[in-house]
């Protein structure tokens, strides 16, 4: 007898426990029996420890490591979106990357003090499962090839998407990173992005997706949920987080969202 499966998928929480709690509240009546969290779990938001603690309470939870989780572990930063000359001419650019370095250090320190930093070291870069119908699913952060780069978005060209999916060996590929809800079909592969569960661009709604399968094939439901943006900004200020301006500018839409930074 086939056992139905209801998989909740979230990505790019970025230390925002307020938005994550909104997702989990929305899911309460939907009988989700297992969860995937597709990376970028902790950096930028005010509550990285609380996010990890909440995720650990979820049934069947599996998590993977995103590029910003890697930054927290290694101290790496993304390459600047500018030449050296641009950086010299732009105080804002210099300040932005200085703030990112400070945010990485802040997050690492908070996680280390709580004794949960090592949890990031064991996270894989891919997740796989087979649905009751036999459909194979691959979970990644940005793409099967990398945890950063252009990632999966609604406007990506078929040519570029085909390169990202090369050798993925799955019927469904789910990735985050771009913070853009996506549902595409290419060469027999369904390509999904749940959007960002913690750092949406210019919106007061968080998003996630439900993948359900009772043995006759999967159904996908993209869900959006309102959350209290002001509460997040107030918490960032209260905790004197070095990325307060950066996060606020994304949540309010003042700053363009560049997925290769996030």
C-alpha positions in Angstrom: 0.0 0.0 0.0 1.4 3.4 -1.0 1.8 5.9 1.8 0.9 9.5 0.7 3.6 12.1 1.1 3.2 15.9 1.8 6.6 17.7 1.6 6.9 21.3 2.6 9.8 23.1 1.0 11.3 26.4 2.3 14.4 28.2 1.3 16.4 31.4 2.0 15.1 32.0 5.6 18.2 34.2 6.3 17.8 34.2 10.1 14.2 35.6 10.0 12.3 33.7 12.6 9.2 35.9 12.3 8.7 35.0 8.7 9.5 31.3 9.4 6.9 31.2 12.1 4.3 32.6 9.7 5.1 29.8 7.2 4.8 27.1 9.9 1.5 28.6 11.1 0.2 28.5 7.6 1.2 24.8 7.3 -0.5 23.7 10.5 -3.7 22.6 8.8 -2.1 21.1 5.7 -0.8 17.8 7.2 2.8 18.3 6.1 4.7 15.2 7.1 8.2 16.1 6.1 10.2 19.3 5.3 13.1 20.4 3.2 15.0 23.6 4.0 17.1 24.5 1.0 19.9 26.6 2.5 20.7 30.2 3.3 19.3 29.5 6.8 21.0 32.0 9.1 22.9 35.0 7.6 21.5 38.6 7.7 18.5 38.1 10.0 18.3 38.8 13.7 17.5 35.3 14.9 19.8 32.7 13.4 19.8 30.4 16.5 16.0 30.5 16.8 15.7 29.6 13.1 17.8 26.5 13.5 15.9 25.6 16.7 12.5 25.9 14.9 13.7 23.9 11.9 14.8 21.1 14.2 11.2 20.7 15.5 9.7 20.0 12.1 8.7 16.4 11.1 11.2 14.7 8.8 13.3 17.8 8.5 16.2 17.7 6.1 18.4 20.8 5.5 21.1 21.6 3.1 23.8 24.3 3.0 23.5 27.5 0.9 26.2 29.9 -0.2 25.6 32.2 2.8 25.8 29.3 5.2 29.2 28.6 3.6 30.2 32.2 4.2 29.4 31.9 7.9 31.5 28.8 8.2 34.5 29.9 6.1 34.4 33.7 6.3 34.2 33.9 2.5 32.3 36.7 0.7 30.9 36.9 -2.8 32.9 38.6 -5.4 32.0 42.4 -5.7 29.6 43.4 -8.5 32.1 46.1 -9.5 35.6 46.8 -10.6 38.3 48.1 -8.2 37.8 51.5 -9.8 34.1 51.4 -9.0 34.8 50.5 -5.4 37.2 53.4 -5.0 34.6 55.8 -6.4 31.7 54.4 -4.4 31.7 54.7 -0.6 28.4 52.9 -0.6 29.9 49.8 -2.2 32.8 49.7 0.3 30.4 50.1 3.2 28.1 47.4 1.9 30.9 44.8 1.8 32.3 45.9 5.1 28.8 45.5 6.6 28.6 42.0 5.0 31.8 41.0 6.6 30.6 42.3 10.0 27.3 40.4 9.5 29.1 37.2 8.8 31.2 37.7 12.0 28.1 38.6 14.0 26.2 35.5 12.9 29.1 33.2 13.4 29.6 34.5 16.9 26.0 34.2 17.9 25.8 30.6 16.6 29.1 29.7 18.2 28.0 31.1 21.6 24.8 29.1 21.4 26.8 25.9 20.5 25.1 25.4 17.2 27.7 26.6 14.7 28.9 23.1 14.1 25.5 22.1 12.9 26.2 23.9 9.6 29.3 21.8 9.0 27.4 18.6 8.5 24.8 19.9 6.1 24.9 18.4 2.5 24.6 20.4 -0.7 21.9 18.2 -2.2 18.8 16.4 -1.0 17.0 13.5 -2.8 13.8 11.6 -2.4 11.4 9.4 -4.4 7.7 10.2 -4.1 5.1 7.5 -3.8 4.4 7.7 -7.5 8.0 7.0 -8.3 8.8 10.6 -9.2 12.4 11.5 -8.3 13.0 14.9 -6.6 16.3 16.7 -6.2 16.7 19.6 -3.8 19.6 22.1 -4.2 20.3 25.7 -3.1 21.1 27.5 -6.4 21.5 24.8 -9.0 22.7 21.2 -9.2 26.1 22.5 -10.2 26.7 25.2 -7.5 25.4 26.8 -4.4 25.7 30.3 -5.9 25.5 31.9 -9.4 22.4 32.8 -11.4 20.1 30.2 -9.9 16.5 29.3 -10.8 14.2 32.2 -11.6 11.1 32.8 -13.8 13.0 34.7 -16.5 16.0 32.5 -16.9 16.3 31.4 -20.5 15.8 27.8 -21.6 19.4 27.7 -22.8 20.8 28.8 -19.4 18.5 26.6 -17.4 19.4 23.6 -19.5 23.1 24.2 -18.6 22.2 24.4 -14.9 20.2 21.2 -15.0 22.8 19.1 -16.9 23.2 15.7 -15.3 20.7 16.3 -12.5 19.0 12.9 -12.9 15.7 13.9 -11.5 12.1 14.4 -12.5 11.7 17.5 -10.3 14.4 19.9 -9.3 13.8 22.4 -6.5 16.2 25.3 -5.8 16.1 28.6 -3.9 18.8 31.3 -4.0 17.1 33.8 -6.2 14.2 34.4 -3.8 11.8 34.2 -6.8 8.9 31.8 -6.9 9.3 29.7 -10.1 7.5 26.8 -11.8 9.0 25.8 -15.2 9.1 22.7 -17.4 12.1 21.9 -19.5 13.1 18.7 -21.3 10.8 16.7 -19.1 12.0 18.2 -15.9 9.8 20.3 -13.6 11.9 23.1 -12.1 10.6 24.8 -9.0 11.6 27.6 -6.6 9.6 28.2 -3.4 10.8 31.8 -3.2 12.2 33.2 0.0 10.8 32.3 3.4 12.7 35.1 5.1 14.0 37.8 2.8 11.4 38.6 0.1 12.1 41.7 -2.0 9.8 44.6 -1.4 7.0 42.4 0.1 5.4 41.7 3.4 4.7 38.1 2.4 6.9 35.0 2.9 6.6 32.0 0.5 7.0 28.3 0.5 5.7 25.3 -1.5 3.8 22.1 -0.8 4.6 19.0 -2.9 2.0 16.4 -2.4 1.8 12.8 -3.8 -0.7 10.1 -3.1 0.8 7.7 -5.6 -0.8 9.1 -8.8 1.7 11.9 -9.4 2.8 15.0 -7.6 0.8 18.2 -7.2 2.5 21.5 -6.4 1.0 24.4 -4.5 2.9 27.7 -4.1 1.8 29.5 -1.0 2.4 33.1 0.2 1.8 34.3 3.8 1.9 37.7 5.3 4.4 38.5 8.1 5.3 41.5 10.2 8.2 43.2 8.5 8.3 46.0 11.1 8.8 43.4 13.9 11.9 42.1 12.0 13.3 45.6 11.5 12.7 46.5 15.1 14.5 43.3 16.2 17.5 44.0 14.0 17.8 47.5 15.5 17.3 46.2 19.0 20.1 43.6 18.5 22.3 46.2 16.8 22.8 43.9 13.9 25.4 45.1 11.4 23.2 44.2 8.4 20.1 46.2 9.6 20.2 48.7 6.7 20.9 46.0 4.1 18.0 43.8 5.2 15.6 46.7 5.6 16.4 48.0 2.1 15.6 44.5 0.6 12.4 44.0 2.6 11.1 47.5 1.6 12.3 47.2 -2.0 14.7 50.1 -1.8 17.7 47.9 -2.9 17.7 45.7 -6.0 18.0 42.0 -5.1 21.1 40.4 -6.5 20.9 36.6 -6.0 24.6 36.0 -6.4 25.2 38.1 -3.3 22.5 36.3 -1.4 
